[in-house]
Amino acid sequence: MPIDTSSPIDQLATSSQAMTRHFCRLGIDVHAQGHLTLAEACGARGLVPEKVAQDLAALKPPVQRDWSQATTPELVHHIVHHHHAFTREELVRIQKLMDAGLAIPGPAQAMLIRLKVHFASLARDLVAHFQMEERNLFPAICAAENGSMTPISLSTPSEQARTISAEHQAAEELLHNIRLITADYEIAPGIEEHLRIIYLGLRNLEDDLHLHLFLENHILFPRALPA
């Protein structure tokens, strides 16, 4: 199906997780640039809109659900049991891989030390963020939809929105730093096997986090925060 270059980024990303992943790999931030058209976002990155549109149209995503049509409890359940669960497992697994890698002498040790510092910050922030969402925010959102309490009554809507936005932005900045340290997870010829496995894990983790944050920022939270 042809992709119109005048389509907004957030509309395209909402319709397809495969497109969201592709935008991330192109350096198009679906959170910050969601209001831009495909042509505008491509122009900002120096990309040819028509070529990107062709690549998007050629994507063959697996059969997936349109989460913009899901109920709020269904969406919350998906975020918690799919994205939160996956991220928690990967944070532990990748941490163990880094620890094992640091025990292997070689030129990559200095890089791994820096990488571990940023990764540890990301893991700490995400775990705390997930706990806040699961214990407080998500139950409040579901209760608000049922009419049993006002939207985001844990604090004022503007305060809650600022907190959520700041935490998501902090995660994005840490992911950006990790990308810089790893040269965009480049699997160079002759790369050590333990680094290849770490880089693949980090790339998959980032892809899932982008999808996860997109579902919250563009579908779940707009339902809960008053206009």
Residue, then its C-alpha position, 0 to 999 in steps of 0.5 A: m500500500p503506497i505511503d503518502t509523504s504528507s501523512p503525519i509521523d504519529q499516524l503512521a507509527t500508530s498504525s504499524q510497529a514495524m514503521t515505528r522501528h524503521f523511524c527509530r533506525l532512521g533517527i526520526d523521533v516519533h515522540a518529538q516529531g510525531h506532529l510533522t509530516l513524513a516529508e517534513a521529518c525526512g527533510a529535517r534528517g536529510l532523507v529523501p521522503e519518496k524513498v523512505a515512503q517506498d521503504l515503509a510501504a515495503l515493510k511486511p510486519p506480522v499480524q498485529r493489533d491496532w492498539s489505538q482501538a484497544t480499551t484502556p485496561e487492555l492497553v495497560h495490560h499489554i504495556v505491563h505484561h509485554h513491554h515492562a516484562f520484556t524490559r525487566e528481563e533484558l535489563v538483567r540479561i544484558q547486565k550479566l553479559m556486560d559483567a562477563g564481558l568486563a572479565i575478558p581482557g581486551p581493547a573494548q574494556a574501557m568502552l564497556i566500563r563507560l557503557k555499563v555506567h550509562f546502562a546502569s542509570l537506564a536500568r535504575d530509572l526504568v525500574a523505578h518508572f515502571q513501579m510508579e506506573e504499575r502501582n499508582l499511575f495505571p490504576a488511576i488511569c483505569a479508575a478514571e476511565n470507569g468514572s470512579m475518580t478524576p483523571i490523574s488525581l494523584s497530582t494535578p494533570s500538568e504536574q503528572a504530565r511534566t513528570i511523565s515527560a521528564e522521565h521519558q526524556a531522561a530515558e531517551e537521553l540515556l539511550h542516545n548516550i548508549r548509541l554514541i558509545t557503541a557507534d549505533y550498535e555497529i557490528a564491525p567485521g571481526i567484532e568480539e563475540h561478546l560485544r556482538i551479543i551485547y549490541l544486539g541485545l541493546r538494539n532490541l531493547e531500544d526498539d521495544l522501548h521506543l514502541h513502549l513509550f510511543l503507546e504511552n505518549h501517543i495513545l494511553f496518556p492522551r486519554a487520561l490527561p484532560a485537554 
